Amino acid sequence: MALFGGALAECQSWSLSSQLRAGVRFLDIRLRHVKGNLTLHHGVSYQRAHFGHVLQGVVDFLDEYLNETVLMRVKEEFSETYDIYGAVVRYVHRYARWDMLWHSRIMPIMGQARGKLIVLQDFPGPDLGMRYGSLDIADDWKVPTLLHVPEKWQSVHKHLELAPVGNKAQLFLTFASGAGVFAYPGAVAHRINAKLYDYLTGKTGKDQRFGVIVMDYPAAPVIQMIDFN
C-alpha cells in the first residue's frame, strides 16, 4: 500500500483493488495513530488514505469473491502510542464486519478461511486474529546497495526451501522485498522478482508448499506462478 513518498518509500504501483484482483492476498498495513485516527504510513511517508479505506476495499472484494481470503499484517508506524487496539476495533466495526474476521490464533484450513479477513496482529492487545510473531518469518529487508541483492536472494531462497519441510501448523512468510539508501525498492524488486519467477518456474508441478511470499511491485506473471504452485 506504499504508493507515495518518492523512490525510497514507494513499493507498489497498483491500487488496492488492482492488487486483489491480480491475485495478491497479503497486505502489509502500517498505521500511524493520532488521537484515535489511523492513517496509512510507510515510514514518514503518509499514503493519503486511512485504515477505513483498506477495510472497505477488502470487504468489497470478499463480498464479490466469496471463496477468497485476505491476510493483513497490521502494525503501528511513525507513532509510538503502543495502544492501537481500540482504534483498530472501532475501524473494523465502522468499515468492515466483525464476523468477517478470523477470530483465532490457530491457522485455519482453506475451507475455514474462505470469505475471511485474517488479521496478522503485530501490536499489543486482546486477540483479533493470528499473532504475527507466531509465523515463521524471513524479513531481511535491509539491502544497503544493489551489490547486496545476491545476499537478499540467498535469504529468500533459503526460507522458501525450508517451507515444504517446516511445521505444517505454522504459516511461512517470506519477504522478497528489500531496500536501502543505495538500493531503492523498485530496483531491488526488479532483480529479486525475476529470480523468484525463475525459481517458481522450476518448481512447477512438484506440489510444494511455499507459504506466503511478499513482494514489492508484483507483476502478473510471478503472481500467477505463485498461485499455480
N, C-alpha and C positions, 0 to 999 in steps of 0.2 A: 504493500500500500504506500510505498515511498515514491511518490510521483513528482515531488517538488523539492527544491533546495540546492540545485546545482549538481554537477557531475559527481561530487563526492558523497552526496546524500541520496540521490535518486537511484532506485533499484528496479523500477518497473516502468513500463510504457503503456500498459493496458489498464483500463478501468477495472473495478472490482467485477462488474457484470461480465466483461470480456474474459477475465481470468477464469471465472467459474464456468462459463460456457465452453472455454477451451479445454477444460479438464483439471484445472487447479483445484485442489481440495484441502489445502493447508494455508492458513493465513497467519502471519506474524504481526500482531497488532500491539503497538506501543502507545500508551495513553498518558498524556500529561493531566494531572489532577489539580484543578484550581477551584476551590470553593464549590465542590460537588460537580463541576463541569469536567468532562473527559474529552479532550481534543487529541487528534492523532498527531504524533510526532515521530520523526526519525532523528534522534539526537536533538539538536537545537532547531531543526527544520520543521516548522508547522506544515501539516499536509492539507490544510484548507478543508478540513472535514472534522466531524466528531464521531464518537463511538456509535451513536444512533444511526448514522449513515451506513456504517458497516453492518450493523444488525439488520437494518431494513433490507439491505442488498442480499444478505444471506437468507432471510425469511422469504423474500420474493423468489429466490432461486429454489429453495427447498419446497416451497408450495407448488412450484411448477414441475419440479422433478422429484417426485415422492420417494424414489428408490435411492437417492443420493444422500451423502452425509458430508459435513464440513467440519474440519478440525481447526480450532482457533487458539493459538497461544495468545494469552493476554498478560501484559506486564506494564508496570509503571515506567515512564521515561520522561526525563527532563523536569521532574519534580521529585521530591523526596518526602512525601507525606506518609508512605508505608501504610496507607489506610484507604485503598480504593474500593474495597469490597462493597461497602454500602452504595457507593455511586454506581458500580457495575450492576448491582442488583436492580437499582432504580431504572437504569437504562434498559435492562433486559425486559422489565415489566412494561416499560413505555414503548419500546420499539420492536420487541420480539414477543415471544410467548414462553412462559416459564416451562410448560410441558414439552417444548421443543428441545430443551437442553437434556443432555445425558447426565443424570444425577447419580454418578457412581465413580469411585476411584478405579474400579476394575475396567480393564479394556474390554469393550463389547465385541461380540462377533458381528459380522456384517448384517445379519438379519435383524439384530437389535439396534444397530446404528442407523438404519435407513430412516431418512426424514429428520435426523437429529443434528443439532449443533453440539459438538463435543468441545467444551472449553478445556484447554490445557492451562491450568491455573498457575501462573507464575507470580503470585502475590499472596500475602497473608490473609487469613480469614477462614470461615467455615467453607466446606466443600461446595464448589459449583460444578465440578466435573472431575476429570482426572488431574492429578498433580503433575505439573511439567517436570519436576525433579524426579519423578518415578520412571521416566522414559530413559532408554539407553541413547544418549545424545553425543554426536560428534559435531562440534561447532567451533572449529579452528578458523575463526573469521579474519584473524589478523594476517594480512598478506602485505608486507611492507613495500615490496616492489614487484614488478612483473617477473623478475628473476626468481621470485619465491613461489610462482604458480606451480612448479613441479612438486614442491613440498605440500602445497594445499591439495593437489590431486592425490598424492600418496595418502593423506588423511582420509579423503573421501573414499578412495578405493579400499582402504583397509576396513573401514566401517561397513561398506556395502558387502564385503566378503564375510564379515562377521554375522551379518543379519540372518542368513539362512541357518546358521548353526547355533544362534543365540537362544535365549529364553523365549519360548513361544508365547508366554503370557505377558511379555514386555514389548512395548512398541519401540521400534528402532526409528530414530530421527537423524537423518544425515543432511547437514547444511553444505551444499555445494557452493554457497555464496561466500564472498570474502572481499576485503578492501583494505587499502592503506593510503597514506599520503601520496605515494608514487604508484599506486595501483587502484584506479577508480573501479567501482563495482561493475560498470559496463565492460571494461577491459578484461577484468578477471572472469566475468561470466562468459564472454565471447570464447575464451580459451577453455575454461572448465566444462562448459556445456557441450562443447564439441567432443571433448574426451568422454563425457558422460554418455553421449549418444552412441559413440563407437563401442563403449563398454556394454551398454544395454543391448545393442545390436548383436553382440557376441553371445549374449545370454538368452536370446530369443528361443522359445520352445523348451527351456530347461525347467520351467515351473519353479522358479527360485524366488524366495521371499527377499524383498529389499527394504520393506518398511516405507517410511515417508521420506522423500527426497525434496529438499527445499532449494530453489534456485532463484537467483536474480535474473531478470529479463528472460523468462522462459519462452521458448518458441514452440509452435505446434508440433513439429516433428519429434522433439525429445519428450514432450508431454504425452504424445500418442505412444511412444515407445515404452514409457513408464506404465501407462495404462494397459498396454498389450501384455507386458510382463507380469 
